[in-house]
């Protein structure tokens, strides 16, 4: 049954989020044309201004794409589980755990796709600017450096567990807000406050460990373990709310 859930999640993802990728791709293509044109001819005031506008849109969109990927997935989770759609969703012969697993997997796949979309965009712009070799060399150097110092796997593990913990945290906030009937503004405010507090806590914890002689590798493994514990606790809390405190809106 998990396979069927994933099928519908991916169908919904392809139908709903593709518009975001199309807009992003169009912006990248227009900017690539302008950048390529600037290499062969001097830009007039209009084209120069246009290039600046599309550059700003590209940079902002690139920075926001990861956030949009997560927010889209969380919105899908809340709508599917706690809105009027929940009346149908919760009549299916599927456990809450399977619902959450399917949405987490779909969210992770969408996040990876966003990474490759961004990578291809940078590659295209680098090619139009005549700097594709420089970009590739930079990427190769970064991966080889992490691999040589033994940080490639712990970096990947920390990022993966951190993403999982953050996504399930957003599920948890959505579940709690639906349970108590809190508004979207309150949920966003709580999320921002918790994130700021967590960043401050993480900074102090990592600084303390480094001062005590901990290596970067051990710090990453400790944070990976911490993220994993948080993800497990968040997962079971979400499941408990769905099973025992479901409040459909």
TORROZA-891073 format. One line per 3 residues: number of its first residue (from 1); their letters; for each residue x, y, z of N, C-alpha, C. Coordinates in steps of 0.02 Angstrom, whole numbers, plus 50000, padded with zeros to 5 digits. Layout:
TORROZA-891073
NUM> a> X/Y/Z/X/Y/Z/X/Y/Z  ...
This chain:
TORROZA-891073
1> xxx> 50041/49940/50000/50000/50000/50000/50043/50063/50000  50103/50058/50030/50148/50115/50031/50167/50134/49960  50175/50083/49916/50192/50097/49847/50138/50138/49812
4> xxx> 50074/50122/49825/50018/50159/49795/50017/50231/49821  50030/50239/49886/50032/50306/49915/50087/50348/49882  50145/50317/49873/50201/50352/49841/50183/50371/49769
7> xxx> 50148/50326/49735/50127/50340/49666/50085/50403/49663  50035/50408/49708/49991/50466/49708/50027/50529/49731  50075/50521/49778/50114/50579/49800/50156/50607/49743
10> xxx> 50187/50562/49704/50229/50585/49649/50187/50614/49592  50127/50586/49581/50082/50615/49531/50062/50686/49550  50044/50694/49614/50026/50760/49639/50085/50808/49634
13> xxx> 50145/50783/49651/50205/50824/49649/50219/50847/49578  50215/50800/49530/50228/50817/49460/50177/50867/49434  50115/50861/49456/50062/50905/49430/50064/50974/49462
16> xxx> 50081/50976/49526/50076/51039/49563/50141/51079/49565  50198/51045/49575/50261/51082/49585/50296/51095/49519  50273/51063/49465/50308/51074/49401/50304/51147/49379
19> xxx> 50250/51182/49399/50244/51252/49381/50302/51293/49409  50322/51275/49470/50379/51310/49500/50443/51298/49461  50455/51236/49440/50514/51219/49401/50512/51253/49332
22> xxx> 50453/51257/49302/50447/51289/49236/50464/51363/49241  50437/51397/49292/50452/51468/49302/50527/51478/49314  50556/51434/49356/50627/51438/49370/50669/51428/49307
25> xxx> 50649/51377/49267/50686/51362/49205/50681/51419/49155  50623/51449/49149/50614/51506/49103/50659/51564/49124  50661/51577/49189/50704/51632/49214/50777/51617/49199
28> xxx> 50798/51554/49210/50868/51535/49197/50884/51542/49122  50838/51520/49079/50850/51524/49007/50856/51596/48983  50811/51639/49007/50814/51710/48987/50880/51741/49011
31> xxx> 50899/51727/49074/50961/51754/49101/51021/51727/49063  51018/51662/49044/51073/51632/49007/51082/51666/48939  51026/51680/48905/51029/51715/48841/51060/51784/48849
34> xxx> 51038/51820/48900/51064/51887/48912/51139/51885/48929  51159/51836/48970/51230/51830/48988/51271/51812/48927  51245/51765/48886/51281/51746/48826/51286/51803/48776
37> xxx> 51233/51842/48770/51233/51899/48725/51284/51952/48748  51291/51959/48814/51337/52010/48841/51409/51993/48826  51424/51931/48810/51493/51911/48793/51512/51931/48722
40> xxx> 51462/51939/48679/51476/51953/48609/51461/52025/48589  51422/52059/48631/51404/52129/48614/51393/52167/48679  51403/52232/48675/51392/52273/48734/51317/52283/48744
43> xxx> 51296/52279/48806/51225/52286/48822/51206/52359/48828  51148/52376/48798/51121/52443/48807/51091/52450/48875  51067/52510/48890/51039/52522/48956/50980/52476/48972
46> xxx> 50937/52465/48921/50878/52423/48932/50898/52351/48947  50942/52322/48906/50963/52252/48916/51004/52245/48980  51043/52296/48995/51083/52295/49057/51037/52293/49118
49> xxx> 50985/52335/49116/50936/52336/49171/50898/52270/49174  50880/52244/49115/50843/52180/49112/50885/52124/49140  50949/52123/49124/50994/52072/49151/50998/52077/49227
52> xxx> 51001/52138/49253/51003/52147/49326/50940/52122/49359  50882/52136/49328/50818/52114/49357/50814/52038/49359  50830/52006/49302/50827/51933/49300/50880/51901/49344
55> xxx> 50936/51934/49354/50988/51908/49399/50963/51907/49471  50931/51962/49491/50903/51966/49559/50849/51913/49569  50805/51906/49519/50752/51855/49523/50783/51785/49528
58> xxx> 50835/51773/49489/50868/51707/49490/50899/51693/49558  50936/51740/49586/50969/51728/49650/50918/51718/49706  50866/51760/49708/50814/51753/49759/50777/51687/49751
61> xxx> 50759/51671/49689/50722/51609/49676/50764/51548/49695  50830/51551/49680/50874/51495/49697/50878/51485/49773  50883/51541/49809/50887/51536/49882/50821/51511/49912
64> xxx> 50765/51529/49880/50700/51510/49907/50675/51442/49884  50708/51413/49832/50681/51351/49804/50680/51295/49855  50731/51289/49896/50732/51237/49947/50676/51248/49997
67> xxx> 50665/51310/50017/50611/51326/50064/50543/51312/50032  50535/51329/49968/50473/51316/49933/50459/51241/49929  50512/51202/49919/50505/51130/49916/50476/51103/49982
70> xxx> 50503/51126/50038/50480/51103/50103/50410/51129/50118  50399/51194/50106/50334/51223/50122/50278/51191/50081  50293/51175/50018/50244/51142/49975/50227/51073/50004
73> xxx> 50278/51036/50026/50266/50969/50053/50226/50973/50118  50242/51021/50161/50206/51028/50224/50134/51049/50212  50124/51094/50164/50056/51115/50147/50015/51056/50121
76> xxx> 50048/51014/50081/50015/50953/50056/49997/50907/50114  50043/50899/50162/50031/50856/50220/49971/50882/50260  49970/50946/50275/49916/50973/50317/49849/50970/50281
79> xxx> 49849/50987/50217/49786/50986/50179/49760/50915/50173  49805/50868/50160/49785/50799/50149/49763/50763/50212  49793/50783/50269/49779/50747/50331/49731/50784/50377
82> xxx> 49729/50851/50376/49691/50887/50427/49637/50933/50399  49632/50939/50333/49577/50979/50305/49518/50932/50290  49471/50956/50250/49414/50915/50232/49435/50852/50193
85> xxx> 49495/50855/50160/49520/50796/50125/49534/50739/50174  49546/50757/50237/49561/50706/50287/49505/50657/50299  49443/50678/50285/49387/50632/50292/49394/50572/50245
88> xxx> 49420/50585/50185/49432/50531/50138/49498/50496/50153  49550/50535/50167/49616/50507/50178/49616/50456/50235  49581/50474/50289/49583/50431/50348/49533/50373/50345
91> xxx> 49496/50367/50290/49454/50307/50280/49490/50254/50239  49548/50272/50211/49586/50224/50171/49616/50170/50217  49624/50109/50191/49655/50055/50231/49730/50063/50236
94> xxx> 49751/50121/50262/49822/50138/50268/49835/50165/50337  49890/50147/50367/49907/50171/50434/49934/50242/50429  49927/50281/50483/49957/50348/50484/50032/50347/50470
97> xxx> 50066/50295/50493/50139/50290/50481/50154/50287/50406  50113/50250/50369/50124/50244/50297/50111/50311/50263  50059/50347/50285/50046/50413/50257/50107/50459/50267
100> xxx> 50133/50460/50328/50189/50505/50343/50252/50483/50305  50265/50418/50303/50322/50393/50266/50319/50414/50193  50260/50406/50162/50252/50422/50092/50266/50496/50079
103> xxx> 50241/50539/50123/50250/50611/50114/50322/50632/50127  50355/50599/50174/50425/50614/50187/50469/50593/50128  50456/50534/50101/50495/50510/50043/50484/50556/49983
106> xxx> 50420/50574/49970/50406/50619/49914/50440/50686/49924  50439/50711/49986/50472/50775/50001/50547/50771/49990  50577/50715/50010/50650/50707/50001/50668/50703/49927
109> xxx> 50627/50667/49889/50640/50662/49816/50633/50731/49784  50582/50768/49803/50572/50835/49776/50631/50880/49793  50658/50872/49854/50715/50912/49876/50777/50896/49833
112> xxx> 50788/50831/49819/50844/50811/49778/50836/50837/49706  50775/50833/49680/50762/50860/49613/50777/50934/49610  50757/50971/49663/50770/51043/49666/50846/51056/49665
115> xxx> 50884/51014/49700/50957/51021/49700/50985/51014/49629  50961/50964/49592/50987/50954/49525/50963/51008/49477  50902/51034/49488/50878/51089/49447/50923/51150/49457
118> xxx> 50939/51164/49520/50984/51220/49534/51053/51209/49504  51078/51147/49510/51144/51130/49483/51146/51139/49407  51094/51115/49372/51091/51122/49300/51086/51195/49279
121> xxx> 51049/51235/49319/51044/51306/49305/51111/51341/49311  51148/51325/49364/51214/51355/49373/51261/51333/49316  51255/51269/49297/51298/51243/49243/51283/51279/49177
124> xxx> 51219/51290/49163/51200/51325/49101/51225/51397/49102  51216/51432/49158/51238/51501/49163/51315/51506/49159  51348/51457/49189/51422/51456/49186/51446/51445/49115
127> xxx> 51409/51402/49077/51428/51389/49008/51418/51452/48965  51363/51487/48976/51350/51548/48938/51400/51603/48956  51423/51602/49017/51472/51652/49038/51544/51630/49023
130> xxx> 51552/51571/48994/51618/51546/48977/51657/51522/49037  51623/51503/49091/51657/51483/49152/51636/51413/49175  51613/51371/49129/51589/51305/49148/51646/51263/49177
133> xxx> 51706/51269/49148/51763/51230/49174/51780/51252/49244  51777/51318/49256/51791/51344/49323/51741/51317/49374  51677/51315/49354/51625/51291/49399/51636/51216/49414
136> xxx> 51649/51177/49362/51661/51106/49373/51722/51093/49417  51774/51131/49405/51834/51123/49446/51821/51140/49519  51780/51192/49530/51762/51210/49599/51723/51155/49633
139> xxx> 51674/51126/49597/51634/51071/49625/51678/51010/49639  51722/50994/49590/51766/50936/49600/51812/50947/49659  51838/51007/49666/51883/51022/49722/51846/51015/49789
142> xxx> 51784/51040/49792/51745/51037/49854/51734/50964/49875  51713/50922/49827/51700/50851/49843/51764/50814/49861  51818/50828/49824/51881/50794/49838/51909/50816/49906
145> xxx> 51901/50880/49921/51925/50905/49986/51888/50871/50044  51821/50868/50038/51782/50836/50091/51799/50762/50097  51812/50730/50039/51829/50659/50039/51897/50647/50070
148> xxx> 51945/50690/50054/52013/50682/50079/52018/50692/50154  51979/50738/50181/51982/50751/50254/51931/50708/50292  51898/50662/50256/51852/50616/50289/51786/50646/50310
151> xxx> 51765/50700/50276/51703/50735/50296/51646/50726/50246  51658/50689/50192/51607/50683/50141/51546/50645/50168  51557/50587/50198/51501/50548/50225/51467/50581/50284
154> xxx> 51506/50604/50335/51472/50637/50391/51435/50701/50371  51460/50737/50320/51425/50796/50296/51358/50776/50265  51360/50724/50223/51298/50700/50192/51249/50674/50245
157> xxx> 51275/50637/50294/51233/50610/50347/51200/50665/50388  51239/50716/50405/51212/50771/50445/51159/50810/50406  51172/50822/50342/51123/50858/50301/51059/50817/50292
160> xxx> 51067/50751/50282/51008/50709/50271/50965/50704/50334  50997/50691/50391/50959/50686/50453/50932/50754/50474  50969/50807/50459/50944/50874/50474/50883/50891/50434
163> xxx> 50884/50873/50370/50825/50885/50327/50766/50845/50353  50777/50782/50370/50723/50740/50395/50693/50767/50460  50737/50789/50505/50713/50817/50568/50674/50881/50557
166> xxx> 50697/50923/50512/50663/50986/50499/50595/50975/50466  50592/50928/50418/50529/50914/50384/50478/50886/50434  50499/50839/50475/50454/50811/50525/50435/50862/50579
169> xxx> 50481/50909/50592/50464/50963/50638/50407/51005/50610  50411/51020/50545/50357/51058/50513/50291/51018/50514  50295/50952/50504/50236/50909/50511/50208/50914/50581
172> xxx> 50252/50914/50630/50231/50916/50700/50196/50982/50715  50224/51038/50692/50193/51103/50703/50124/51105/50669  50120/51079/50607/50056/51078/50572/50005/51035/50609
175> xxx> 50028/50979/50637/49983/50934/50673/49959/50966/50738  50004/50997/50775/49986/51028/50838/49939/51088/50826  49954/51128/50775/49912/51186/50760/49842/51164/50740
178> xxx> 49837/51109/50704/49771/51083/50685/49735/51055/50746  49772/51024/50791/49742/50994/50850/49713/51048/50896  49748/51104/50904/49726/51156/50950/49688/51212/50914
181> xxx> 49685/51208/50847/49649/51258/50809/49686/51324/50803  49753/51322/50804/49792/51384/50798/49792/51409/50726  49800/51474/50718/49801/51504/50651/49868/51491/50617
184> xxx> 49870/51502/50551/49931/51492/50513/49985/51541/50537  49965/51603/50553/50014/51652/50576/50048/51631/50641  50009/51603/50687/50037/51579/50750/50085/51522/50737
187> xxx> 50067/51477/50693/50110/51419/50677/50176/51442/50647  50172/51490/50601/50234/51516/50570/50277/51551/50622  50245/51590/50666/50282/51625/50718/50319/51576/50764
190> xxx> 50284/51524/50786/50315/51473/50829/50372/51439/50793  50362/51423/50729/50414/51390/50690/50476/51433/50686  50468/51498/50671/50525/51543/50665/50562/51549/50732
193> xxx> 50524/51556/50787/50555/51563/50853/50595/51500/50870  50566/51441/50857/50601/51378/50872/50664/51372/50829  50659/51391/50765/50717/51386/50721/50773/51432/50745
196> xxx> 50756/51494/50763/50806/51540/50789/50838/51513/50852  50797/51487/50897/50823/51458/50959/50867/51398/50945  50847/51357/50897/50887/51298/50881/50954/51317/50850
199> xxx> 50954/51368/50806/51017/51391/50777/51064/51417/50831  51037/51455/50878/51078/51481/50934/51105/51423/50976  51062/51374/50991/51083/51316/51030/51137/51276/50994
202> xxx> 51128/51265/50928/51176/51227/50889/51243/51262/50887  51242/51328/50879/51304/51366/50876/51343/51361/50942  51307/51368/50998/51340/51363/51063/51366/51293/51075
205> xxx> 51326/51242/51055/51348/51173/51066/51409/51156/51024  51409/51175/50960/51466/51161/50917/51528/51199/50940  51519/51261/50961/51576/51300/50986/51606/51268/51048
208> xxx> 51563/51244/51092/51587/51211/51153/51626/51148/51137  51600/51109/51090/51634/51047/51071/51701/51061/51038  51704/51111/50995/51768/51128/50963/51819/51153/51014
211> xxx> 51796/51193/51062/51842/51218/51114/51869/51160/51156  51830/51107/51163/51852/51049/51202/51892/51000/51161  51909/51019/51100/51954/50977/51060/51920/50927/51014
214> xxx> 51854/50932/51006/51819/50885/50962/51835/50899/50890  51840/50847/50849/51853/50856/50778/51789/50873/50741  51796/50899/50681/51738/50917/50640/51696/50855/50625
217> xxx> 51731/50798/50613/51696/50736/50598/51652/50713/50656  51680/50715/50717/51641/50694/50776/51582/50740/50789  51593/50805/50778/51538/50853/50788/51481/50838/50740
220> xxx> 51498/50823/50678/51446/50807/50628/51408/50744/50647  51444/50694/50672/51411/50632/50692/51365/50643/50752  51387/50685/50798/51346/50701/50856/51282/50736/50835
223> xxx> 51289/50785/50790/51229/50820/50765/51184/50773/50725  51214/50727/50688/51174/50678/50650/51133/50635/50698  51164/50615/50753/51129/50576/50803/51073/50617/50835
226> xxx> 51089/50679/50850/51039/50723/50881/50980/50734/50834  50994/50746/50770/50940/50755/50721/50899/50692/50715  50932/50634/50717/50896/50571/50710/50848/50560/50769
229> xxx> 50871/50576/50829/50828/50569/50889/50769/50616/50883  50782/50679/50862/50728/50727/50854/50677/50703/50803  50702/50674/50747/50657/50650/50694/50613/50594/50720
232> xxx> 50641/50548/50758/50602/50493/50786/50548/50518/50833  50566/50564/50878/50518/50591/50925/50462/50629/50889  50481/50669/50839/50432/50707/50800/50385/50660/50762
235> xxx> 50413/50607/50735/50373/50559/50697/50320/50527/50741  50339/50503/50800/50291/50471/50844/50239/50520/50872  50260/50582/50882/50212/50632/50905/50160/50646/50851
238> xxx> 50182/50652/50789/50136/50663/50733/50088/50605/50726  50114/50545/50730/50071/50485/50724/50020/50483/50781  50042/50501/50842/49997/50500/50899/49940/50551/50890
241> xxx> 49956/50610/50863/49905/50661/50852/49855/50637/50800  49880/50607/50746/49835/50582/50693/49789/50527/50720  49817/50484/50762/49777/50428/50788/49728/50448/50841
244> xxx> 49749/50492/50887/49709/50504/50947/49681/50575/50953  49710/50623/50917/49687/50692/50925/49673/50725/50858  49648/50686/50811/49636/50713/50744/49581/50765/50746
247> xxx> 49597/50824/50719/49549/50879/50717/49544/50903/50645  49494/50877/50608/49486/50895/50538/49454/50963/50532  49480/51004/50487/49455/51073/50479/49424/51083/50410
